[in-house]
Amino acid sequence: MPDGDVVNTKTDGPWWVNRREELLSIATTTSPVIVYDDETINEAFFDLLCIQGLDRLLYSPVHNAHPRIIEKIIRLRAFLKCSSLDELGALTKAYPRVEGERVVLSLVASESSGYSQISKQGIETILAAAGDLKRFEGLSRRLFLYIPLDEGKGGGAPGKGEPLYSLSKATDESLEAISGVEGLAVGVGSKGSFSHDLDFLLDIVTRIRECFHQVAVVILHKCMGIEKSEDSGYPDILGTQKRYQVLTEAFPGIRFWADPEELVIEHVGGLVVTLVDVEKDGPSNFINIPFPPRFLEPLGKKGMLDTIYNLSTEELFKGELVLGDPGSGMGLESSFRVNGEVSKGDVIFIKGVGALGMRLDQIGPLVPVHYLCARRMCTVRL
């Protein structure tokens, strides 16, 4: 197994290694099955919510709207971010006790109707792009400006000057509309290496302070908002704590919120399946699993899955999707080429599958879900 720090675990491996025997037991009765680790969900949110200097933690139900996860987030008092009025309506219908003050609504002006539910639900914070700000004035107590930071041309790695340029450009475009803006959110389009650099982040917040004197809140998007361990995929709590310590010392008049999106949830679940269809073709092994390709998230570049763990042999390997169309409504079976030894009857765990992109209407008999109950309470660092 790769080495690396794992947050709040009493052994050295990630949860799907530590709880291997339980996963094998589940597979004897149900396969395939999506498994979530309650303990890991608890720690991911609880630890981040305990960080001094991180004023609020946002979670978007679009990344995983499984009822147990949403209920847990509501109980932990994290904030929910909805990206449309339809999403807001679905959330409040399913969870009527959600307080409007704990919802951040991200809108575009093309949503020209339904504004009445914003006031009805008591939504206090609206997040919008510069060109849309005027449309939403007066609909909530707080109005935040969203600025996406440009990335390199052609999808390449961006230079630090490009995001700073896009920030200045957005400032010029929105000067007439920002008089009522209380907060500003800066976003990146990927987990790009530049965006988690602390010096870069300090440069960005300094520029925000210079351009938007009245801004009291800055929302940091994805890996700008949290650190993650490259080896384990878990949030790096100590690294994140250091980040907010530096930020709050440098900018004592600004409150910082984090919107880590999928980074906070992608490590808490995965797919467990007993192999019944294994083919060998020279040095390659092919596995066919009765699982819809449209649920295969996350897939990396060219359909690669970085982590497949053979629970039966305790071997770790990678796989490449060779049959199936992720995101498509077609197909009930997926086929992978894997670079490890597998045999019929082996039980494998595919990290991340089922942790992302699960909507309420997708979770049913077609995708059985199992929760591993937490074995202990969350750890509190003093």
N, C-alpha and C positions, 0 to 999 in steps of 0.2 A: 504494500500500500504506500502511496506517496506520503512523505512526512509533511507536517504542518501543524500550526496551532488550531485547536478546535475549541470554540467558546463553550464554557460551562459543561464540559463532559468529564466524567470521572475516569474514563479510559482514553486511549490515544487515538481511536478511530472515529469516523463520523457515525451518526446514529444507525445507519443501515448496516454497518459492520458490527457495532456494539450489540445490536438487537437481532443478529442473524438468526438465532434459534427461533425467535418469535416469528420472523418472516417465513422461515421454513415451515413452521407449524400452520400458518395461515394458508400457505400454498397447498397443503394437503386437503383442504376443503374448498378453496376458491382460487381459480386461476383462469384468465388473468384478473388481477385486482390492483386498484390504486391504493396505496398505503400512505397515510400521513402520520407523522410522529408528533403527538400532542406536546411532548416535552420540548421538542425543538421549536415548535410554534410559540409556546409560552416564552421561551428564552429569547427568541428573535425579537419579539415585541417588548417584552418586559425589560430586558437589558437596555434596549435603545431608549425606552421611555424613562429610564432611570438616569440617563446621562445628563450631567449638569451642563447647562448651556444650550441643550437641545430643547427648545421651548415646546415644539409640537412635532408629532410624527404623523404623516399622512399615509393612507393606504387606499389604493384604487380597487374596488370590487371587481373591475373588469379583469384583473389578473387571476383571481380565483374567488368565486362567489359562493363556494360551498357554505351551507348554512352554519355549520359548526365553526368554521373559520371566522365568518362575519360576526357571529355571536361572541366569540372569544375577543375579537377586536373591540367590539362595543363594550364588553365588560372591562377590558383593560384601559378603556378611555382614550384610545387612539382616535385620530380624526379620519373621516372617510372623504375621499375625493371622487366626485362624479363628473364625467366628461360630457354629459348631455342632459337635457331635460327628461328624455326617456329613461335614462339610467337612474336619474334621481327619482322618477316616479316608481320604477321597479323596486328600488331600494326601500323607499318609504312605505310601499304597499306590503313588502315582505317583512319589514321591520318597523312598524309604526312607532315604536318607542325611541327611534333614532332622533336625537335632538338636532334641530336645524343649526344651532350654533356650533355643532361638531361636524358639519359638512362644509367642504369647500367645493364650490361649483365652478367648473372650468367650461366656459361657453364661447361660441362663435356667433357673430351677428346673424348668420344665415338662419339660426333658430329664431324665427320672427314671431312665434306664437308660444303660448303656454307660460308666459312670464308670471302669470298670476300665482302659479304654484310656488314661485320663489318666496313671495311674501307669505303665502299660506303656510308653508313649511318652516318659516322663520329662518331661512338661510341668511347667515350673517356675512359670508365671504364669497365674492365672485372673482374669478381669475379670468382675464381676457387679454387678447392681443391689443396693441396700440390702436389699430384702426377700429376696434370694436368698443373701446372704453365708453365713449359718449352714449352709446345705445343702452348701456346697463347702469348708467348713473341713477341713483335713487332707488334701485331695486334691492339693495342690501346695505348693511352698515359699513362694510369694508369693501373696497375695490382694489384689486391687485393687478398689476401689469405683468404679463408673461413675455419674456424675451428669449427666443431660441438662439443659442450661440452657434454661429456658422462653423461647419467642419470643412476639412480639406476638399479641394476640387476632386471630383470623381470618386468620392468616398475615401480618399486617402487620409493619412494622419494629419490633423490640422496643426498649423503653427499657432503659437500663442497669440500672435497679432490678429489673427482672423476673428476669434471670438470677441476680442476687445473692440475690433472695428465694428462688428455687428451690434455690440452694445451701444457704441457711440451713434451708429446709424439709427437704431431704434429710439434713442434719446431725441435726436433731431426730428424724427417723425411724430413723436408723441408729446412734445413740449406743451402743445395747446390743450391736451386732454388729461394731463397728469395732476392737475391741481388737487383733485380729490383722492389721489392714489396713496394708500397707506403702506402697501407692501409691493414687493417686486419678486418675481420668480425667474430664475435663470435655468435654462434647460439645455441638455446636450442630447444628440440623437443616438448615441451609442455609449458603451462602457469605455470610451476612448481613453488612452493613457494620459493625455494631457489634463483631463478634467478632475482627476483625483490628486493632482499635484498641489500641495498646500501653498507654495509660493504663488502659483497661478491663481488659486482661489483668493488669496489675499489681494492680488492685483485686481481681480474682478470686483470684489467688495469695495475696495478703495475707489474704483471708477464709479461704482453705483453711488457711493457716498458723495462723490464730487458732482454727479449728474442729477441725482434725485435727493435733494437735501431733506425733504420731509419724510422719506421712507423710514419706517420704524421696524419693518419685518422683511427679511430676505429668505425666500424658499430655495433650498438647494436640491437640485434634481439628480436622481440616480447616484452615480459614484461621486458626485460632488458632495452629497449629503452623508454618505456612510462609507467606511472602509470595509473591504472584504478580504478574507484570506484567500489567496490564489489557489492554495492547495486544497483546502477543505470546502470552500464555497460558503462558509459560515460568515456572518457579519463579524468583523474584527472590532470588538467592543472597546478594547484599550486604545486601538488606533483611532477609532471614532471619537472617543473621549478626549484624546489629545487634540484632535482637530478642532473640537468646539471650545476647548480651553484656550487655544491660540486665538480663535476667532473672537471670542467674547472679551479677551484681554485687549485685542487690537481695536475692537469696535464695541465699546461698552454700551453705546446707545442703540444698538440694533439687536432685535430678537431673531433667532435663527430657527427655521422650521426645516425638516427634511422630508423629501418626497422621493424615496428610493425606488418606487415602482416595483418591478419584479424582483429586484435584488434582495428584498426582505423576505420573499416567500419561495424562491426557486429551489431552495435546498431542503424544504420541509417534507417533500413527498417523492414518490416514485412508483414505478410499475413493477409488480411481482408476477412472474409467469413461469409455469412449469413447461419445459420444452417437450413437445410431442412430435415436432417435424424438424429434423436436423439433416442437412445435406453436406457432404464433403466434396469439394472439387479441387483436387491438388492441394496446394497449401492453404486454400481458403475454406472457411466453414460458413454455411448459410443457415440461418434460423428463420422459420416462419411462425409468426405468432397471431392468434385470432384477436387482433386489437385494431380498431379503426385508425387509419393513418391520420385522420383529421384531428385526433387527440394527441398526436405525437409532438408535444412541446416540452422542452425546447430542443430544436435541432440546430446544430451549428452549420458552418460553411459546408456546402455540398452535401447536406443531409447527414452530417456526422454527429454521432452521439459520443461525447467524451468519456462517459462513465457507464460501463456495464459491469456488474459485479456478479460473478458466479457464486451464489450462496452455497452451492453443494461442494465446490472445490476450493472456495475462498480465493479465486483468481480474479484479477481486475483487467479488463481489456476495453477496447473501443469497437464501435460498430458503424457501418455505413448503410443507410437506407437504400435498397435497390429496387423495391417494389412498393408502390403506394404514393399518394400525393398528399403531403401535409397540408391541412387547411381545407382540403376538398371534402365535399359531402359523400364522395364515392368510395367504395371499398370497405371491406370488413376485415381484411388481413394485411399485415405488414411483413416485409421480408428484409432481413439485414445480412450483410456480409460482416463477419466479425474476425478479429485478429487473434482470438484466443481459442483454446480447446473447449469444446462443448459436446455433450452427448445427450441423447434422448433421455428424458427423466430429470435432467439437471434443472434446478430452480435458479433463475437469474433475477437480478434487480436492475432496472434501468433508471438511473437517477434523474429526477426532474420531471419525468413524464407524469402528467396529471397534476403537478404542482402549479402549472401556469395555464391560463386560458380556459379554465373550467367555468362555464356559465351555468346558471340554475337550470336551464332547459336541457343541458347536456348530461346532467347527473341523474342516472336512473338505472334500470336493470341492465342496460348495455354496458355501463361502466360501474361495476360494483366498487364501493369505497369501504376501506377499513381504517379505523383509528387505533393506533397503539397508545394506550393510556399513559400519561406521565407517571413515572415511577417515583418522582420526588418534586418538591416545590422549586420554584425559581430561586436562584442564588441572588442575594442582595449584596452588592459591593459597598463597603463603607469608606 
